Amino acid sequence: MEQVELLAALLAVIGIVGAIAQKLKIALPILLVLTGMMISLTPSIPTVKLDPNAVFFIFLPPLLYMDAFNTPWKELKDVAEAVTLSAVGLVLVTVLAVGAAVHAVVPGMPWAVALAFGAIVSPTDAVAASAIGHEVNLPKKVLDVIKGESLVNDATGIVAYQFAIAAVLTGTFSLSEASTRFFYVSCGGIAVGFVLGWLIAKLRTSLDHRPVEIIVSLLSPFIAYLTAEHLHVSSVLSVVTAGLYLGWRSPHMQSSQTRLQLAANWETVTYLLNGFCFLLMGLQLRSILETIKSYHASELILWSLTAALSPILVRFAWTFTVVPIYAKIRKDKDASWKHLFVFSWSGMRGVVSLAAALAVPLSCANGQCFPYRDLLIFLTVIVIASTLILQGVTLPAVVRKFGFAPDQSHEEDDERRARLFLSREGVRRMDELARANNIDLDDPAFQKLLNKYLDRAVANINVEHHDLTKTELWHSMQIQTITAQRTVLIAMREKHEVDEGVFRRLQKELDLEESHLFGRH
């Protein structure tokens, strides 16, 4: 019963904080972490433990899967080189540089332990990047690289983490073995994800039962994750690859009704999982503070500053040196310093880093306690808080200060052109079917259907003369018309003038029409 009450309380907090975040225009992860920290410091509140296995299995697969599923393959392919450079090169450099910085300031910390900490905080967080990216008007290409990097770099960081932990436990390390292992784990994860994505796509294409299709969709990330885990390859890359493939194949796998229902279900699931991740992360503060009471405050301040600043400085140094050099080698146009700064300032760490820190073993192979384990967890929380809160809170102001122009002109033109092509094809097919079935072209019912497509075609022909003010007026008129229809429909229901089943069908039609208008607007 206590667990049920706790779950209900956490759900209530997520709902309340979500409403506040929307009102204050603050990214939800930041507000949830701060709320969790404040709650954890309240004396009467019981301690809430975060199981790292829950993060790696329950939270991470579906969140990574949906980020990958909603990432257009073409956009990721266009920034593949930049993503690879950051997800592999930057992560490895961060492991070494942060490890060296912490090793230098913490007396007696072994190199293997310091490198383990560097690996823990090296990957940026896909969940945080996606959640904050939606709240900030980032340049599209920069956002594509940030999201792509955060989807892939977990694999690099986790492999480095595993080898550093193994070195602490056994006292041995082999660079050649680590390199071979990294290649096997990465390529194996991609291969497993592709094969499973293909198999799941075949299965979902053959299904014609909406609830079962939804169940298979919800299970897909866990199938990819567990299969990769059993084969000892990258479960992160397996989930991401499967998500990318299934996202590309989704138009061929399911009906429109299933697709609408799936989108609604996944939106709710990802919102709740995001909420639990960041709220639980903040709730760990009190229990972590209890473990570092033996250290002096001055030492903790120095170590915290070193741990918090080193990943940020390494990211800036890498971005402003390696990226321009790589652009010159590729003979590409130099990136704007503003774009480089925003990319450098977007390296938030999150729940994956905390889960990795909490998963550090309690003891080594010789039975001794794992050295500096409590300190590693504390410093990981400092890094997460400093990047997520400091950078996440100030990023919107930085973007506004730089005054990036919105990346919408080409997208609007593409949409209108596509709508025109679709409308023309609708007219052509209607005419073709009418002639094939000997339908009178002057039949009022046929003319009504045909005019719908003709009206859409005419509305999208003169793109260059698009009147934004008039478009706003048409949109407002349509929304108010739907609202008036809905008011009448509700009144008919309350007077028992319409059957409940008819009411729900008509209400759904109005909801879909209104949703379509908001989507176009």
Beta strands, then each sheet from edge to edge (+ up, - down):
end
